[in-house]
Amino acid sequence: MNEKIRRVFVVFIAFHCGLIHLHAQDRETARLDSLLQSFIDNNKTSVLTAYIAKGGDVLYHKAFGYKDPENKIPAHVDDYYVLFSQTKAVTTVAFMTLVDKGLVAIDDPVAKYFPGIPDQVITKVNDDGTYETRPVKQPMTFVHLMAHSSGLGAGQVGALRRKERSPQGTPPQTANTGSGGKVAGQRTMGVEGSTRYLKDEMEALAKYPLGFDPGTDYNYHISTNMLAYLIERISGKPLREYVKETILTPLGMDDTDWYYTADKLERFVKPYNYVNGKLEKATTMYAEGTISAEQTYCEGAIGLNGPIADYAKFCQMLLNKGEYNGVRILKPETVEAMTAINRLPEVNAGGKGFQFGLGFELHNEERKPVPAVSNSAFSWGGMMGTAYIIDPENDLIALFYLNMLKKEELYPLFLKAAYELIDE
């Protein structure tokens, strides 16, 4: 075969292989379309949005169902979703920008920046409401906050805090045991979330001892609020301002925020719950609570909202080891420290095989949403049904958004189809 014929033959084969690849990918896309539409047709959910990218190329970005079923307003990929705990990863990345600036280290004691942080562990709650404590075996560090292993609000402390919130409850006091325990002060502004500033909530929380020694167990949620308060103390800026300055604005996440003007309310999808095989209207208070012209209270653990493509930029930045669209948010070694090292003890309250890095669950052979997920993958999600995965080995990000507190488990079905799509 002469060189000219050989080249023509190679081009011919490459062209037809490309067509075969495109046809296979089209088949998988159509299969994914059919799966997601079936969730709507079978009344598993009223609305959903999905996003898949491999190697930075968007393979799938579609919405299904109705943003407002009663008024038959179709869903759109730009619809807003209440993200709840997807806020935590953003807050954690914001803190790690302070680490990259050299203002703090992840293994620094939190007390270095907030002397009021608890240094006692609760050992006993007495019948009269007093309690006993002992000194911590090791000080709380920022690793403990980011891995939810700080002990803040954990165990018996949670019961004490709930008692304080109840109308009949009175603020418990430390028993005179010589343990050095602190007096538990009463919060000045009522239930959690109603305070004017995050500072109020976290300084009230710090008046309680810890539920366990830092680093010895897993207790989800409240640690990220304390991390957010430390961002404010170290940066000298309100959380919302610092997050916008370091993450949201640089990444072009222009629709992601804690609060909006009133005209943005129509951008939110209407929530429904899946109850006893039927869809029921759910509360709209989470979306309505974002409408505020002047709001000073932002949590680090929950509160962000926005469209799926905005958060996909955040995920792609992490997959790219801290860079997106020419903008660097974190150093590559910082992302590695967050997503490649398990920070929990082998046995913890997260369950068998549960591992957590700094801000994300880490996947391994024991804990995978679907078998195709690699051991390098990390992920998290939100209480209203939003979820995402970042898989470096497969060069993949996949996001799946619902807006349901009570839901059927649809995410693994989507994720299985997403991996089949990238395989093609």
C-alpha positions as CSV (number, residue, x, y, z in Angstrom):
1,M,0.0,0.0,0.0
2,N,1.6,3.3,-1.1
3,E,1.7,6.2,1.3
4,K,-1.2,8.2,-0.3
5,I,-3.6,5.2,-0.2
6,R,-2.5,4.5,3.4
7,R,-3.3,8.0,4.5
8,V,-6.7,7.9,2.8
9,F,-7.4,4.6,4.5
10,V,-6.5,5.9,7.9
11,V,-8.7,9.0,7.5
12,F,-11.6,6.7,6.3
13,I,-11.3,4.4,9.3
14,A,-10.9,7.4,11.8
15,F,-14.0,9.1,10.3
16,H,-16.1,6.0,10.6
17,C,-14.9,5.2,14.1
18,G,-15.8,8.8,15.0
19,L,-19.3,8.2,13.6
20,I,-19.6,5.0,15.6
21,H,-18.6,6.8,18.8
22,L,-21.1,9.6,18.1
23,H,-23.9,7.2,17.5
24,A,-23.1,5.3,20.7
25,Q,-23.0,8.5,22.7
26,D,-26.3,9.6,21.1
27,R,-27.8,6.3,22.2
28,E,-26.6,6.8,25.8
29,T,-27.9,10.4,25.8
30,A,-31.3,9.2,24.6
31,R,-31.3,6.5,27.2
32,L,-30.5,9.1,29.9
33,D,-33.2,11.4,28.6
34,S,-35.7,8.5,28.8
35,L,-34.6,7.7,32.4
36,L,-35.0,11.2,33.7
37,Q,-38.3,11.8,31.9
38,S,-39.6,8.6,33.5
39,F,-39.0,10.1,36.9
40,I,-41.4,12.9,35.9
41,D,-43.9,10.6,34.1
42,N,-44.1,8.2,37.1
43,N,-44.6,11.1,39.5
44,K,-41.3,10.4,41.4
45,T,-40.6,14.1,41.3
46,S,-42.1,17.2,39.7
47,V,-38.8,18.7,38.5
48,L,-35.1,17.9,38.1
49,T,-32.0,19.2,36.4
50,A,-28.9,17.2,35.5
51,Y,-25.4,18.2,34.4
52,I,-22.5,16.0,33.2
53,A,-19.0,17.1,32.0
54,K,-15.9,15.0,31.1
55,G,-12.6,16.6,30.6
56,G,-14.2,20.0,30.9
57,D,-16.6,19.3,28.0
58,V,-20.3,19.5,28.9
59,L,-21.9,16.3,27.7
60,Y,-25.3,16.8,29.3
61,H,-27.2,19.8,30.7
62,K,-31.0,19.4,30.7
63,A,-34.0,20.1,32.9
64,F,-37.2,18.0,33.1
65,G,-40.7,18.5,34.5
66,Y,-42.2,21.7,35.7
67,K,-40.7,24.5,37.8
68,D,-44.3,25.3,38.8
69,P,-46.6,22.3,38.2
70,E,-49.8,24.1,39.2
71,N,-49.3,26.8,36.5
72,K,-47.6,24.4,34.1
73,I,-44.4,26.5,33.9
74,P,-41.7,24.2,32.4
75,A,-38.4,23.6,34.1
76,H,-35.3,25.3,32.7
77,V,-31.6,24.7,33.3
78,D,-31.3,28.1,34.8
79,D,-33.8,27.5,37.6
80,Y,-32.7,28.1,41.2
81,Y,-32.6,25.3,43.7
82,V,-32.2,25.5,47.5
83,L,-28.8,23.9,48.1
84,F,-28.7,23.4,51.8
85,S,-25.5,21.5,52.7
86,Q,-23.8,22.1,49.3
87,T,-23.0,25.4,51.1
88,K,-20.5,23.5,53.3
89,A,-18.0,22.8,50.5
90,V,-18.0,26.4,49.4
91,T,-17.4,27.5,53.0
92,T,-14.6,25.0,53.3
93,V,-12.9,26.2,50.1
94,A,-13.3,29.8,51.3
95,F,-11.4,28.8,54.5
96,M,-8.7,27.1,52.5
97,T,-8.0,30.3,50.5
98,L,-7.0,31.8,53.9
99,V,-4.6,28.8,54.3
100,D,-3.1,29.5,50.8
101,K,-2.6,33.1,51.8
102,G,-0.6,32.0,54.8
103,L,-3.0,33.5,57.4
104,V,-3.8,30.2,59.1
105,A,-2.8,26.5,58.9
106,I,-5.2,23.5,58.9
107,D,-3.5,22.0,62.0
108,D,-3.5,25.2,64.0
109,P,-5.5,25.1,67.2
110,V,-8.8,26.9,66.8
111,A,-8.2,28.6,70.2
112,K,-5.3,30.5,68.6
113,Y,-7.9,32.5,66.7
114,F,-10.9,32.1,69.0
115,P,-9.9,31.8,72.6
116,G,-13.4,31.0,73.6
117,I,-13.6,27.7,71.8
118,P,-14.5,24.8,74.2
119,D,-11.6,22.9,75.8
120,Q,-13.7,20.6,78.0
121,V,-15.6,17.4,77.2
122,I,-18.9,16.6,78.8
123,T,-18.8,13.4,80.9
124,K,-22.1,13.4,82.8
125,V,-25.5,15.2,82.9
126,N,-27.1,15.2,86.3
127,D,-30.8,15.0,87.1
128,D,-30.9,18.6,88.2
129,G,-29.6,19.8,84.8
130,T,-26.0,20.4,85.8
131,Y,-23.2,18.6,84.1
132,E,-19.7,17.5,84.6
133,T,-16.7,17.8,82.3
134,R,-13.0,16.9,81.9
135,P,-10.3,18.6,79.8
136,V,-9.9,17.6,76.2
137,K,-7.2,15.1,75.3
138,Q,-6.2,17.2,72.4
139,P,-7.1,20.7,71.3
140,M,-9.6,21.3,68.4
141,T,-7.9,22.2,65.1
142,F,-9.3,23.4,61.8
143,V,-9.0,19.9,60.4
144,H,-11.6,18.8,63.0
145,L,-14.0,21.6,61.9
146,M,-13.7,20.7,58.3
147,A,-14.1,16.9,58.9
148,H,-17.0,17.3,61.3
149,S,-15.0,15.7,64.1
150,S,-14.8,18.8,66.4
151,G,-17.2,17.5,69.0
152,L,-19.2,20.8,68.9
153,G,-22.9,20.3,69.8
154,A,-22.4,16.5,69.8
155,G,-23.9,13.8,72.0
156,Q,-25.3,14.9,75.4
157,V,-24.5,18.5,74.5
158,G,-27.2,18.4,71.8
159,A,-29.8,17.5,74.4
160,L,-28.6,20.3,76.7
161,R,-29.0,22.8,73.8
162,R,-32.4,21.6,72.9
163,K,-33.5,21.9,76.5
164,E,-32.4,25.5,76.6
165,R,-34.4,26.2,73.5
166,S,-37.6,24.8,75.0
167,P,-40.0,27.2,76.8
168,Q,-39.6,25.2,80.1
169,G,-35.9,24.8,79.8
170,T,-33.4,26.8,81.8
171,P,-29.7,27.2,81.0
172,P,-27.8,24.4,82.6
173,Q,-24.8,25.1,84.8
174,T,-21.5,23.2,85.2
175,A,-21.5,21.2,88.4
176,N,-18.8,22.2,91.0
177,T,-16.7,19.1,90.4
178,G,-13.3,20.7,90.0
179,S,-13.1,19.7,86.4
180,G,-12.7,23.2,85.1
181,G,-15.9,23.1,83.1
182,K,-17.4,26.3,81.8
183,V,-20.8,27.7,82.7
184,A,-23.2,27.3,79.8
185,G,-24.6,30.6,78.8
186,Q,-28.0,31.2,77.3
187,R,-28.2,32.5,73.8
188,T,-29.5,36.0,73.7
189,M,-31.6,35.8,70.6
190,G,-33.6,32.6,70.7
191,V,-33.6,29.7,68.3
192,E,-30.8,28.8,66.0
193,G,-31.0,30.8,62.8
194,S,-32.9,33.7,64.2
195,T,-29.8,35.6,65.5
196,R,-28.7,38.8,63.7
197,Y,-25.1,37.7,63.2
198,L,-23.3,34.3,63.0
199,K,-21.1,35.6,65.7
200,D,-24.0,35.5,68.2
201,E,-24.8,31.9,67.4
202,M,-21.2,30.6,67.5
203,E,-20.2,32.4,70.7
204,A,-23.3,31.0,72.4
205,L,-22.4,27.5,71.1
206,A,-18.9,27.9,72.5
207,K,-20.3,28.3,76.0
208,Y,-21.0,24.5,76.0
209,P,-18.4,21.8,76.4
210,L,-17.7,19.3,73.6
211,G,-19.6,16.0,73.2
212,F,-16.4,14.1,72.5
213,D,-12.7,14.6,72.1
214,P,-11.8,16.4,68.8
215,G,-10.8,13.9,66.1
216,T,-12.4,10.8,67.8
217,D,-15.8,10.7,66.0
218,Y,-18.0,12.3,63.4
219,N,-20.9,14.7,64.1
220,Y,-22.3,16.4,61.1
221,H,-23.3,20.0,60.4
222,I,-22.5,22.6,63.1
223,S,-18.7,22.5,62.7
224,T,-19.0,24.3,59.4
225,N,-20.8,27.2,61.0
226,M,-18.0,27.5,63.4
227,L,-15.5,27.4,60.5
228,A,-17.5,30.2,58.9
229,Y,-17.3,32.3,62.0
230,L,-13.5,31.7,62.0
231,I,-13.4,32.9,58.4
232,E,-14.9,36.1,59.6
233,R,-12.5,36.5,62.5
234,I,-9.4,35.8,60.4
235,S,-10.4,37.7,57.2
236,G,-12.0,40.6,59.0
237,K,-15.0,40.4,56.6
238,P,-18.5,39.0,56.8
239,L,-18.8,35.5,55.5
240,R,-21.0,36.4,52.5
241,E,-18.6,39.2,51.4
242,Y,-15.6,37.0,51.7
243,V,-17.2,34.0,49.8
244,K,-18.3,36.3,47.0
245,E,-14.9,37.9,46.8
246,T,-12.9,34.7,46.7
247,I,-15.1,32.1,45.1
248,L,-18.5,33.2,43.6
249,T,-17.4,36.2,41.6
250,P,-14.1,34.9,40.3
251,L,-15.8,31.7,39.1
252,G,-18.7,33.6,37.5
253,M,-21.2,32.0,39.9
254,D,-23.3,35.1,39.5
255,D,-26.7,33.5,40.4
256,T,-25.5,31.8,43.6
257,D,-26.1,33.6,46.9
258,W,-27.7,33.4,50.3
259,Y,-30.1,36.2,49.7
260,Y,-31.8,37.9,46.7
261,T,-34.1,40.8,45.7
262,A,-37.8,40.0,45.5
263,D,-37.8,39.6,41.7
264,K,-35.6,36.5,42.0
265,L,-38.2,34.4,43.8
266,E,-39.8,33.4,40.6
267,R,-36.5,31.7,39.6
268,F,-36.9,29.0,42.3
269,V,-38.5,25.7,41.5
270,K,-41.6,24.8,43.5
271,P,-40.8,22.1,46.1
272,Y,-42.8,18.8,46.3
273,N,-42.4,15.8,48.4
274,Y,-42.7,12.1,47.5
275,V,-45.1,10.6,50.1
276,N,-46.7,7.2,50.0
277,G,-46.2,7.0,46.2
278,K,-47.6,10.5,45.5
279,L,-46.3,14.0,45.1
280,E,-47.4,16.5,47.7
281,K,-46.8,20.2,47.8
282,A,-44.0,21.1,50.2
283,T,-43.2,24.3,52.1
284,T,-41.8,27.2,50.1
285,M,-40.4,28.9,53.2
286,Y,-36.8,28.1,52.2
287,A,-37.0,29.9,48.9
288,E,-39.1,32.7,50.4
289,G,-36.5,33.1,53.2
290,T,-33.9,34.1,50.7
291,I,-35.7,37.3,49.8
292,S,-34.2,40.0,51.9
293,A,-32.9,43.5,51.1
294,E,-30.9,43.8,54.3
295,Q,-29.7,40.5,55.9
296,T,-26.7,40.1,58.2
297,Y,-27.1,36.5,59.1
298,C,-25.4,33.9,56.8
299,E,-24.5,30.4,57.8
300,G,-21.5,28.5,56.6
301,A,-23.3,25.1,56.8
302,I,-26.5,26.0,54.8
303,G,-28.1,28.8,52.9
304,L,-26.7,29.0,49.4
305,N,-29.0,28.7,46.4
306,G,-28.7,28.8,42.7
307,P,-28.7,27.1,39.3
308,I,-26.9,23.8,38.6
309,A,-24.4,25.3,36.1
310,D,-23.1,27.7,38.7
311,Y,-22.2,25.0,41.1
312,A,-20.8,23.0,38.2
313,K,-18.2,25.7,37.8
314,F,-17.2,25.2,41.4
315,C,-17.0,21.4,40.8
316,Q,-14.9,21.8,37.7
317,M,-12.5,24.1,39.5
318,L,-11.9,21.3,42.1
319,L,-11.5,18.7,39.4
320,N,-8.9,21.0,37.7
321,K,-7.0,21.1,41.0
322,G,-8.1,24.6,42.0
323,E,-8.3,26.4,38.6
324,Y,-11.2,27.3,36.3
325,N,-11.3,29.3,33.1
326,G,-7.9,30.9,33.8
327,V,-8.8,31.8,37.4
328,R,-7.0,30.0,40.3
329,I,-8.9,29.7,43.5
330,L,-6.7,27.1,45.4
331,K,-3.2,25.7,44.9
332,P,-3.2,22.1,43.5
333,E,-1.6,20.7,46.7
334,T,-4.4,22.3,48.7
335,V,-7.1,20.5,46.7
336,E,-5.1,17.3,47.2
337,A,-5.0,17.8,51.0
338,M,-8.8,18.3,51.0
339,T,-9.8,15.4,48.8
340,A,-7.2,12.6,49.1
341,I,-6.7,12.1,52.8
342,N,-9.3,10.6,55.1
343,R,-9.5,12.7,58.3
344,L,-11.8,10.4,60.4
345,P,-11.1,7.4,62.6
346,E,-11.8,4.1,61.1
347,V,-14.8,3.6,63.3
348,N,-17.1,6.6,63.4
349,A,-20.7,7.6,63.5
350,G,-20.9,7.9,59.7
351,G,-21.1,4.1,59.4
352,K,-18.9,1.3,58.0
353,G,-16.4,2.5,55.5
354,F,-17.4,6.2,55.8
355,Q,-14.5,8.5,55.1
356,F,-14.4,12.3,55.0
357,G,-11.7,14.7,53.9
358,L,-11.8,18.4,54.3
359,G,-15.4,19.4,53.2
360,F,-16.2,16.2,51.2
361,E,-17.0,12.6,51.5
362,L,-14.2,10.4,50.1
363,H,-15.2,7.2,48.2
364,N,-13.7,3.8,48.5
365,E,-14.6,0.2,47.8
366,E,-16.9,0.1,50.8
367,R,-18.8,3.3,50.2
368,K,-19.7,4.1,46.5
369,P,-23.1,5.3,45.2
370,V,-22.5,3.1,42.1
371,P,-19.8,0.6,41.3
372,A,-18.3,2.7,38.4
373,V,-17.2,5.5,40.8
374,S,-13.4,5.5,41.3
375,N,-11.5,5.5,44.5
376,S,-10.3,9.0,43.8
377,A,-13.9,10.5,43.8
378,F,-15.3,12.9,46.3
379,S,-18.8,14.3,46.7
380,W,-21.6,15.7,48.9
381,G,-25.1,17.1,48.5
382,G,-28.0,18.9,50.1
383,M,-31.0,18.0,52.2
384,M,-33.5,19.0,49.5
385,G,-32.1,16.4,47.0
386,T,-29.2,18.1,45.3
387,A,-26.1,16.0,44.8
388,Y,-22.8,16.0,42.9
389,I,-19.7,13.9,42.4
390,I,-16.2,14.9,41.3
391,D,-14.2,11.9,40.0
392,P,-10.6,12.8,39.0
393,E,-9.7,9.3,37.7
394,N,-12.6,9.5,35.2
395,D,-12.1,13.3,34.7
396,L,-15.8,13.7,35.5
397,I,-18.2,15.9,37.3
398,A,-21.9,15.0,37.5
399,L,-24.6,17.0,39.3
400,F,-28.3,16.0,39.9
401,Y,-30.8,18.5,41.4
402,L,-34.2,17.8,43.0
403,N,-36.1,20.0,45.4
404,M,-37.6,17.5,47.7
405,L,-37.2,16.8,51.4
406,K,-38.9,13.4,51.2
407,K,-37.8,11.6,48.0
408,E,-37.3,8.3,46.3
409,E,-33.6,7.4,45.7
410,L,-33.2,8.6,42.1
411,Y,-29.7,9.8,42.3
412,P,-27.9,6.4,42.0
413,L,-30.0,5.6,38.9
414,F,-28.9,8.9,37.3
415,L,-25.3,8.4,38.3
416,K,-25.1,4.9,36.8
417,A,-26.4,6.3,33.5
418,A,-23.9,9.2,33.7
419,Y,-21.0,6.8,33.9
420,E,-22.4,4.8,31.0
421,L,-22.6,8.0,29.0
422,I,-18.9,8.9,29.6
423,D,-17.8,5.3,28.9
424,E,-19.2,5.8,25.3
